[in-house]
Amino acid sequence: MSTLQFKSSRFMNKAVFFDRDGVLNYDSPNYVYDVESYEIYPDLPETVAYLKKKNYLLIVITNQAGLSRGIYNRDQMNACHKKLQESCENAFSKIYYSPYHPDQSKSLSRKPGTLLFEKAIAKFNIDVTSSWMIGDRDRDLIPAKKLGMKTVGVKRHNDFEFADFQINSLHELKQII
């Protein structure tokens, strides 16, 4: 059992963690970093508004390997994050990202590592047993499972080994959460 679970859940927050590319916005094999072509999924604003009404903190945890590969810079990535926030009325409490590419670094911040989740859990006093992770790949869900969260796989690419639930689009979260 994680030491993060020993706190009393009575005064803890519940959260929904999201992967970014392929879950919140359309993905590209060539990375998503140009704010002009950064496009969120149409059902995202309504879905995040629903989750906020249910008193969930909303947190993004994303691998952004294009940074370490020099494909784009932090200003470009931050412009996309700003557009995401504006599209969703600033619903996300925090956007965590790992800038590392797996061929260049063995960082624990990169999913399937748990470091960024652990930072969010500590910062926002999150009860993992009342929280969820939404991802489009198993590597997004593995750290959440390790920490005791429930998981939802968005079937944009494949089926999942580590998903408690599988959905085709974000609006289906209303039937689960």
ROGUTOR-825695 format. One record per residue: x, y, z of N, C-alpha, C in turn; residue in three letters; residue number from 1. Coordinates in nm, 4 decimals. Layout:
<pts>
> n.px,n.py,n.pz,ca.px,ca.py,ca.pz,c.px,c.py,c.pz,aa,i
> X,Y,Z,X,Y,Z,X,Y,Z,ALA,NUM
...
</pts>
This chain:
<pts>
> n.px,n.py,n.pz,ca.px,ca.py,ca.pz,c.px,c.py,c.pz,aa,i
> 0.0852,-0.1181,0.0000,0.0000,0.0000,0.0000,0.0892,0.1237,0.0000,MET,1
> 0.0576,0.2185,-0.0798,0.1339,0.3422,-0.0893,0.1168,0.4245,0.0362,SER,2
> 0.2230,0.4942,0.0791,0.2128,0.5822,0.1952,0.1162,0.6958,0.1687,THR,3
> 0.0896,0.7248,0.0426,-0.0046,0.8303,0.0082,-0.1466,0.7930,0.0480,LEU,4
> -0.1729,0.6663,0.0682,-0.3064,0.6203,0.1033,-0.3304,0.6183,0.2537,GLN,5
> -0.2301,0.6481,0.3371,-0.2468,0.6425,0.4804,-0.3166,0.7657,0.5367,PHE,6
> -0.3232,0.8736,0.4617,-0.3933,0.9928,0.5083,-0.5424,0.9638,0.5141,LYS,7
> -0.6109,1.0324,0.6024,-0.7559,1.0169,0.6101,-0.8201,1.0745,0.4852,SER,8
> -0.9081,0.9983,0.4219,-0.9731,1.0458,0.3003,-1.0845,1.1453,0.3311,SER,9
> -1.1151,1.1655,0.4569,-1.2238,1.2553,0.4960,-1.2026,1.3975,0.4453,ARG,10
> -1.0795,1.4456,0.4444,-1.0497,1.5820,0.4036,-0.9647,1.5871,0.2777,PHE,11
> -0.9686,1.4814,0.2021,-0.8880,1.4744,0.0817,-0.9728,1.5059,-0.0409,MET,12
> -0.9051,1.5416,-0.1481,-0.9706,1.5723,-0.2754,-0.9756,1.4492,-0.3645,ASN,13
> -1.0731,1.4468,-0.4508,-1.0778,1.3449,-0.5545,-1.0395,1.4141,-0.6849,LYS,14
> -0.9795,1.3369,-0.7755,-0.9294,1.3965,-0.8994,-0.9526,1.3038,-1.0177,ALA,15
> -0.9575,1.3663,-1.1350,-0.9527,1.2929,-1.2598,-0.8264,1.3399,-1.3306,VAL,16
> -0.7372,1.2453,-1.3550,-0.6129,1.2719,-1.4282,-0.6370,1.2380,-1.5747,PHE,17
> -0.5811,1.3180,-1.6622,-0.5944,1.2954,-1.8060,-0.4577,1.2926,-1.8720,PHE,18
> -0.4404,1.2031,-1.9676,-0.3330,1.2164,-2.0641,-0.3761,1.3285,-2.1575,ASP,19
> -0.2830,1.3896,-2.2305,-0.3194,1.4999,-2.3192,-0.3479,1.4514,-2.4613,ARG,20
> -0.2427,1.4217,-2.5366,-0.2555,1.3913,-2.6796,-0.3299,1.2603,-2.7020,ASP,21
> -0.4366,1.2668,-2.7794,-0.5179,1.1499,-2.8066,-0.6340,1.1338,-2.7107,GLY,22
> -0.6342,1.2110,-2.6014,-0.7434,1.2064,-2.5045,-0.8169,1.3404,-2.5022,VAL,23
> -0.7414,1.4480,-2.4819,-0.8008,1.5818,-2.4759,-0.8012,1.6505,-2.6119,LEU,24
> -0.7012,1.6189,-2.6915,-0.6869,1.6813,-2.8235,-0.6479,1.5765,-2.9261,ASN,25
> -0.6711,1.6111,-3.0521,-0.6322,1.5218,-3.1612,-0.4810,1.5038,-3.1584,TYR,26
> -0.4367,1.3835,-3.1833,-0.2950,1.3487,-3.1794,-0.2381,1.3437,-3.3211,ASP,27
> -0.1058,1.3438,-3.3292,-0.0360,1.3319,-3.4570,0.0912,1.2526,-3.4350,SER,28
> 0.1282,1.1652,-3.5280,0.2546,1.0924,-3.5127,0.3757,1.1862,-3.5185,PRO,29
> 0.3562,1.3081,-3.5670,0.4655,1.4055,-3.5762,0.4633,1.5067,-3.4622,ASN,30
> 0.3967,1.4760,-3.3527,0.3835,1.5602,-3.2341,0.2828,1.6723,-3.2559,TYR,31
> 0.2208,1.7137,-3.1472,0.1223,1.8211,-3.1494,0.1820,1.9383,-3.0730,VAL,32
> 0.2196,2.0437,-3.1445,0.2835,2.1578,-3.0789,0.2521,2.2926,-3.1417,TYR,33
> 0.1947,2.2942,-3.2594,0.1604,2.4197,-3.3252,0.0227,2.4638,-3.2771,ASP,34
> 0.0160,2.5767,-3.2075,-0.1095,2.6212,-3.1482,-0.2189,2.6417,-3.2525,VAL,35
> -0.1807,2.6764,-3.3734,-0.2805,2.6973,-3.4794,-0.3491,2.5675,-3.5196,GLU,36
> -0.2786,2.4565,-3.5109,-0.3386,2.3285,-3.5474,-0.3749,2.2429,-3.4250,SER,37
> -0.3523,2.2966,-3.3060,-0.3888,2.2264,-3.1822,-0.5416,2.2299,-3.1687,TYR,38
> -0.6040,2.1115,-3.1702,-0.7493,2.1046,-3.1718,-0.7985,2.0065,-3.0654,GLU,39
> -0.8765,2.0579,-2.9719,-0.9321,1.9696,-2.8687,-1.0513,1.8931,-2.9260,ILE,40
> -1.0824,1.7818,-2.8604,-1.1994,1.7057,-2.9004,-1.3254,1.7844,-2.8659,TYR,41
> -1.4262,1.7787,-2.9522,-1.5470,1.8592,-2.9321,-1.6214,1.8303,-2.8013,PRO,42
> -1.6139,1.7077,-2.7506,-1.6860,1.6742,-2.6281,-1.6095,1.7090,-2.5002,ASP,43
> -1.4897,1.7640,-2.5122,-1.4084,1.7933,-2.3936,-1.4685,1.9006,-2.3036,LEU,44
> -1.5039,2.0195,-2.3521,-1.5553,2.1225,-2.2602,-1.6760,2.0769,-2.1778,PRO,45
> -1.7689,2.0091,-2.2422,-1.8868,1.9604,-2.1703,-1.8479,1.8546,-2.0664,GLU,46
> -1.7552,1.7683,-2.1015,-1.7117,1.6627,-2.0096,-1.6414,1.7201,-1.8882,THR,47
> -1.5509,1.8150,-1.9084,-1.4795,1.8718,-1.7927,-1.5747,1.9538,-1.7054,VAL,48
> -1.6722,2.0211,-1.7653,-1.7707,2.0956,-1.6866,-1.8508,1.9988,-1.5978,ALA,49
> -1.8868,1.8844,-1.6532,-1.9583,1.7822,-1.5768,-1.8736,1.7339,-1.4581,TYR,50
> -1.7468,1.7049,-1.4833,-1.6584,1.6549,-1.3769,-1.6342,1.7607,-1.2696,LEU,51
> -1.6229,1.8861,-1.3095,-1.6066,1.9945,-1.2119,-1.7306,2.0047,-1.1223,LYS,52
> -1.8497,1.9880,-1.1813,-1.9735,1.9900,-1.1018,-1.9769,1.8764,-1.0006,LYS,53
> -1.9097,1.7680,-1.0332,-1.9012,1.6530,-0.9424,-1.7867,1.6701,-0.8416,LYS,54
> -1.7256,1.7892,-0.8400,-1.6194,1.8268,-0.7443,-1.4887,1.7511,-0.7608,ASN,55
> -1.4573,1.7145,-0.8843,-1.3278,1.6545,-0.9119,-1.2276,1.7633,-0.9477,TYR,56
> -1.1056,1.7495,-0.8972,-0.9942,1.8278,-0.9496,-0.9565,1.7647,-1.0829,LEU,57
> -0.9193,1.8444,-1.1795,-0.8807,1.7933,-1.3108,-0.7341,1.8250,-1.3332,LEU,58
> -0.6574,1.7210,-1.3634,-0.5123,1.7332,-1.3754,-0.4670,1.6600,-1.5011,ILE,59
> -0.3776,1.7232,-1.5753,-0.3210,1.6631,-1.6957,-0.1809,1.6135,-1.6637,VAL,60
> -0.1500,1.4910,-1.7057,-0.0152,1.4346,-1.6961,0.0212,1.3876,-1.8360,ILE,61
> 0.1224,1.4509,-1.8952,0.1533,1.4235,-2.0348,0.3031,1.4052,-2.0583,THR,62
> 0.3358,1.3095,-2.1432,0.4731,1.2939,-2.1929,0.4890,1.3887,-2.3119,ASN,63
> 0.5924,1.4694,-2.3109,0.6187,1.5637,-2.4204,0.7629,1.5470,-2.4679,GLN,64
> 0.7904,1.4304,-2.5264,0.9254,1.3947,-2.5699,0.9790,1.4846,-2.6801,ALA,65
> 0.8913,1.5509,-2.7529,0.9357,1.6414,-2.8581,1.0208,1.7562,-2.8060,GLY,66
> 1.0070,1.7878,-2.6782,1.0908,1.8925,-2.6178,1.2377,1.8511,-2.6169,LEU,67
> 1.2657,1.7330,-2.5637,1.4054,1.6892,-2.5547,1.4648,1.6567,-2.6913,SER,68
> 1.3796,1.6271,-2.7872,1.4276,1.5983,-2.9222,1.4461,1.7257,-3.0046,ARG,69
> 1.4073,1.8410,-2.9481,1.4252,1.9681,-3.0174,1.3242,1.9932,-3.1283,GLY,70
> 1.2146,1.9208,-3.1284,1.1122,1.9368,-3.2315,1.0287,2.0623,-3.2054,ILE,71
> 1.0073,2.0923,-3.0798,0.9359,2.2147,-3.0401,0.9927,2.2612,-2.9073,TYR,72
> 0.9525,2.3812,-2.8666,1.0054,2.4373,-2.7415,0.8923,2.4556,-2.6397,ASN,73
> 0.9302,2.4942,-2.5192,0.8328,2.5088,-2.4107,0.7294,2.6172,-2.4401,ARG,74
> 0.7708,2.7241,-2.5078,0.6750,2.8297,-2.5427,0.5642,2.7754,-2.6324,ASP,75
> 0.6007,2.6922,-2.7295,0.5000,2.6327,-2.8186,0.4077,2.5395,-2.7408,GLN,76
> 0.4660,2.4565,-2.6546,0.3859,2.3652,-2.5734,0.2936,2.4447,-2.4808,MET,77
> 0.3474,2.5481,-2.4160,0.2662,2.6285,-2.3242,0.1532,2.7012,-2.3965,ASN,78
> 0.1750,2.7412,-2.5209,0.0686,2.8044,-2.5996,-0.0457,2.7045,-2.6218,ALA,79
> -0.0125,2.5796,-2.6463,-0.1156,2.4756,-2.6613,-0.1898,2.4557,-2.5287,CYS,80
> -0.1157,2.4554,-2.4175,-0.1786,2.4380,-2.2865,-0.2702,2.5557,-2.2540,HIS,81
> -0.2291,2.6746,-2.2926,-0.3132,2.7923,-2.2719,-0.4424,2.7804,-2.3525,LYS,82
> -0.4314,2.7364,-2.4751,-0.5500,2.7165,-2.5597,-0.6416,2.6103,-2.4996,LYS,83
> -0.5831,2.5024,-2.4480,-0.6602,2.3977,-2.3816,-0.7375,2.4560,-2.2636,LEU,84
> -0.6687,2.5306,-2.1787,-0.7327,2.5897,-2.0608,-0.8448,2.6857,-2.1013,GLN,85
> -0.8182,2.7701,-2.1986,-0.9191,2.8664,-2.2436,-1.0405,2.7960,-2.3022,GLU,86
> -1.0194,2.6856,-2.3711,-1.1299,2.6098,-2.4302,-1.2174,2.5443,-2.3242,SER,87
> -1.1616,2.5257,-2.2061,-1.2330,2.4560,-2.0985,-1.2551,2.5441,-1.9759,CYS,88
> -1.2571,2.6757,-1.9968,-1.2801,2.7718,-1.8884,-1.1854,2.7504,-1.7704,GLU,89
> -1.0594,2.7249,-1.8010,-0.9541,2.7072,-1.6998,-0.9886,2.5997,-1.5970,ASN,90
> -1.0450,2.4902,-1.6435,-1.0917,2.3834,-1.5553,-0.9791,2.2994,-1.4953,ALA,91
> -0.8623,2.2967,-1.5608,-0.7546,2.2095,-1.5134,-0.6753,2.2774,-1.4027,PHE,92
> -0.6617,2.2082,-1.2899,-0.5876,2.2637,-1.1762,-0.4392,2.2732,-1.2049,SER,93
> -0.3880,2.1801,-1.2836,-0.2447,2.1783,-1.3142,-0.2222,2.0900,-1.4371,LYS,94
> -0.1222,2.1285,-1.5156,-0.0771,2.0466,-1.6276,0.0680,2.0107,-1.6009,ILE,95
> 0.0920,1.8844,-1.5730,0.2271,1.8334,-1.5509,0.2755,1.7701,-1.6813,TYR,96
> 0.4043,1.7886,-1.7110,0.4583,1.7259,-1.8311,0.5999,1.6760,-1.8055,TYR,97
> 0.6326,1.5693,-1.8758,0.7686,1.5172,-1.8756,0.8299,1.5490,-2.0112,SER,98
> 0.9420,1.6220,-2.0136,1.0024,1.6611,-2.1402,1.0961,1.5564,-2.1994,PRO,99
> 1.1086,1.4419,-2.1365,1.2121,1.3463,-2.1737,1.1659,1.2456,-2.2781,TYR,100
> 1.2597,1.2054,-2.3624,1.2358,1.0983,-2.4594,1.2971,0.9712,-2.4001,HIS,101
> 1.2298,0.8572,-2.4119,1.2806,0.7354,-2.3484,1.4174,0.6907,-2.4002,PRO,102
> 1.4534,0.7287,-2.5224,1.5849,0.6923,-2.5752,1.6962,0.7797,-2.5185,ASP,103
> 1.6594,0.8924,-2.4583,1.7581,0.9882,-2.4090,1.7684,0.9931,-2.2572,GLN,104
> 1.6658,0.9451,-2.1876,1.6642,0.9548,-2.0420,1.5732,0.8477,-1.9845,SER,105
> 1.6054,0.8030,-1.8668,1.5222,0.7054,-1.7949,1.4487,0.7763,-1.6806,LYS,106
> 1.3906,0.8908,-1.7074,1.3251,0.9720,-1.6056,1.2015,0.9026,-1.5483,SER,107
> 1.1863,0.9121,-1.4179,1.0677,0.8584,-1.3504,0.9450,0.9471,-1.3725,LEU,108
> 0.9684,1.0688,-1.4269,0.8541,1.1574,-1.4524,0.7768,1.1143,-1.5766,SER,109
> 0.8417,1.0406,-1.6630,0.7779,0.9983,-1.7869,0.6894,0.8764,-1.7600,ARG,110
> 0.5634,0.8829,-1.8060,0.4767,0.7656,-1.7916,0.5364,0.6506,-1.8728,LYS,111
> 0.5419,0.5320,-1.8198,0.4620,0.4792,-1.7109,0.5180,0.5010,-1.5704,PRO,112
> 0.6121,0.5908,-1.5520,0.6591,0.6266,-1.4183,0.5506,0.6992,-1.3399,GLY,113
> 0.5641,0.7009,-1.2087,0.4604,0.7577,-1.1227,0.4941,0.8950,-1.0655,THR,114
> 0.6128,0.9482,-1.0919,0.6594,1.0690,-1.0239,0.5639,1.1884,-1.0386,LEU,115
> 0.5171,1.2173,-1.1579,0.4288,1.3334,-1.1757,0.2950,1.3127,-1.1054,LEU,116
> 0.2467,1.1899,-1.1035,0.1251,1.1595,-1.0281,0.1484,1.1846,-0.8793,PHE,117
> 0.2613,1.1372,-0.8294,0.2916,1.1532,-0.6873,0.3029,1.3004,-0.6494,GLU,118
> 0.3610,1.3817,-0.7367,0.3688,1.5264,-0.7108,0.2294,1.5866,-0.6996,LYS,119
> 0.1422,1.5515,-0.7925,0.0054,1.6045,-0.7904,-0.0701,1.5569,-0.6666,ALA,120
> -0.0548,1.4314,-0.6323,-0.1230,1.3748,-0.5158,-0.0814,1.4488,-0.3894,ILE,121
> 0.0471,1.4756,-0.3751,0.0966,1.5471,-0.2574,0.0520,1.6937,-0.2588,ALA,122
> 0.0661,1.7598,-0.3724,0.0323,1.9032,-0.3810,-0.1157,1.9295,-0.3541,LYS,123
> -0.2030,1.8455,-0.4087,-0.3464,1.8701,-0.4005,-0.4180,1.7815,-0.2982,PHE,124
> -0.3422,1.7070,-0.2178,-0.3997,1.6224,-0.1130,-0.5091,1.5315,-0.1712,ASN,125
> -0.4691,1.4484,-0.2654,-0.5633,1.3659,-0.3421,-0.5767,1.2260,-0.2829,ILE,126
> -0.6996,1.1838,-0.2697,-0.7314,1.0470,-0.2304,-0.7320,0.9612,-0.3573,ASP,127
> -0.6318,0.8781,-0.3738,-0.6199,0.7998,-0.4971,-0.7331,0.6997,-0.5138,VAL,128
> -0.7897,0.6524,-0.4043,-0.8968,0.5533,-0.4151,-1.0272,0.6139,-0.4669,THR,129
> -1.0371,0.7465,-0.4660,-1.1551,0.8161,-0.5193,-1.1234,0.8853,-0.6515,SER,130
> -1.0100,0.8514,-0.7099,-0.9629,0.9225,-0.8286,-0.9519,0.8306,-0.9494,SER,131
> -0.9403,0.8946,-1.0659,-0.9423,0.8261,-1.1946,-0.8289,0.8740,-1.2835,TRP,132
> -0.7865,0.7869,-1.3759,-0.6934,0.8247,-1.4823,-0.7569,0.7881,-1.6154,MET,133
> -0.7540,0.8849,-1.7091,-0.8091,0.8643,-1.8426,-0.6930,0.8710,-1.9419,ILE,134
> -0.6720,0.7656,-2.0187,-0.5613,0.7624,-2.1141,-0.5981,0.6891,-2.2415,GLY,135
> -0.5140,0.7061,-2.3422,-0.5394,0.6354,-2.4687,-0.4382,0.5247,-2.4943,ASP,136
> -0.3504,0.5005,-2.3992,-0.2517,0.3923,-2.4096,-0.2303,0.3322,-2.2707,ARG,137
> -0.1900,0.2066,-2.2675,-0.1649,0.1422,-2.1388,-0.0594,0.2166,-2.0562,ASP,138
> 0.0415,0.2750,-2.1214,0.1464,0.3447,-2.0454,0.0885,0.4604,-1.9633,ARG,139
> -0.0274,0.5141,-2.0039,-0.0937,0.6188,-1.9268,-0.1611,0.5619,-1.8028,ASP,140
> -0.2076,0.4395,-1.8135,-0.2884,0.3781,-1.7076,-0.2059,0.3030,-1.6043,LEU,141
> -0.0907,0.2529,-1.6431,-0.0062,0.1725,-1.5531,0.0271,0.2457,-1.4240,ILE,142
> 0.0744,0.3715,-1.4277,0.1069,0.4381,-1.3012,-0.0158,0.4584,-1.2122,PRO,143
> -0.1302,0.4848,-1.2720,-0.2520,0.5024,-1.1940,-0.2907,0.3721,-1.1232,ALA,144
> -0.2791,0.2613,-1.1930,-0.3082,0.1315,-1.1317,-0.2131,0.1045,-1.0150,LYS,145
> -0.0842,0.1364,-1.0343,0.0137,0.1168,-0.9273,-0.0220,0.1960,-0.8022,LYS,146
> -0.0817,0.3138,-0.8221,-0.1146,0.4024,-0.7109,-0.2540,0.3789,-0.6531,LEU,147
> -0.3327,0.2904,-0.7145,-0.4634,0.2562,-0.6607,-0.5812,0.3320,-0.7198,GLY,148
> -0.5624,0.3954,-0.8349,-0.6719,0.4679,-0.9003,-0.7501,0.3757,-0.9934,MET,149
> -0.8701,0.4195,-1.0257,-0.9488,0.3532,-1.1284,-0.9048,0.4096,-1.2639,LYS,150
> -0.9172,0.3297,-1.3691,-0.8642,0.3708,-1.4991,-0.9679,0.3551,-1.6098,THR,151
> -0.9580,0.4474,-1.7072,-1.0450,0.4441,-1.8237,-0.9582,0.4583,-1.9478,VAL,152
> -0.9728,0.3665,-2.0399,-0.9014,0.3728,-2.1664,-0.9919,0.4292,-2.2750,GLY,153
> -0.9441,0.5336,-2.3420,-1.0169,0.5906,-2.4553,-0.9671,0.5182,-2.5793,VAL,154
> -1.0559,0.4460,-2.6447,-1.0178,0.3563,-2.7546,-0.9957,0.4340,-2.8849,LYS,155
> -0.8838,0.5036,-2.8909,-0.8478,0.5742,-3.0129,-0.7470,0.4920,-3.0941,ARG,156
> -0.6705,0.4078,-3.0254,-0.5641,0.3323,-3.0912,-0.5798,0.1815,-3.0768,HIS,157
> -0.6176,0.1369,-2.9580,-0.6128,-0.0063,-2.9306,-0.6995,-0.0417,-2.8106,ASN,158
> -0.7047,-0.1694,-2.7804,-0.7668,-0.2148,-2.6570,-0.6622,-0.2086,-2.5461,ASP,159
> -0.7060,-0.2314,-2.4244,-0.6204,-0.2095,-2.3089,-0.6117,-0.3319,-2.2199,PHE,160
> -0.4978,-0.3463,-2.1580,-0.4788,-0.4485,-2.0560,-0.5063,-0.3907,-1.9176,GLU,161
> -0.4812,-0.2595,-1.8987,-0.4844,-0.1984,-1.7665,-0.6042,-0.1071,-1.7428,PHE,162
> -0.7039,-0.1093,-1.8295,-0.8217,-0.0234,-1.8142,-0.9327,-0.0961,-1.7381,ALA,163
> -0.9861,-0.0300,-1.6367,-1.1040,-0.0825,-1.5684,-1.2268,-0.0680,-1.6579,ASP,164
> -1.2276,0.0390,-1.7383,-1.3361,0.0670,-1.8321,-1.2745,0.1115,-1.9643,PHE,165
> -1.3475,0.0901,-2.0732,-1.3051,0.1393,-2.2044,-1.4198,0.2177,-2.2657,GLN,166
> -1.3862,0.3328,-2.3250,-1.4865,0.4183,-2.3871,-1.4392,0.4584,-2.5267,ILE,167
> -1.5322,0.5028,-2.6069,-1.4988,0.5493,-2.7414,-1.4807,0.7004,-2.7481,ASN,168
> -1.5451,0.7735,-2.6567,-1.5320,0.9189,-2.6540,-1.5512,0.9687,-2.5106,SER,169
> -1.5064,1.0895,-2.4840,-1.5091,1.1416,-2.3490,-1.6485,1.1599,-2.2914,LEU,170
> -1.7470,1.1877,-2.3750,-1.8817,1.2073,-2.3195,-1.9325,1.0805,-2.2503,HIS,171
> -1.8758,0.9657,-2.2805,-1.9148,0.8408,-2.2148,-1.8693,0.8352,-2.0683,GLU,172
> -1.7798,0.9262,-2.0290,-1.7374,0.9284,-1.8877,-1.8553,0.9540,-1.7941,LEU,173
> -1.9554,1.0251,-1.8420,-2.0730,1.0552,-1.7590,-2.1436,0.9279,-1.7143,LYS,174
> -2.1283,0.8201,-1.7874,-2.1911,0.6931,-1.7504,-2.1066,0.6153,-1.6496,GLN,175
> -1.9808,0.6574,-1.6322,-1.8883,0.5824,-1.5463,-1.8565,0.6573,-1.4174,ILE,176
> -1.8282,0.7862,-1.4306,-1.7843,0.8662,-1.3152,-1.9012,0.9467,-1.2626,ILE,177
</pts>
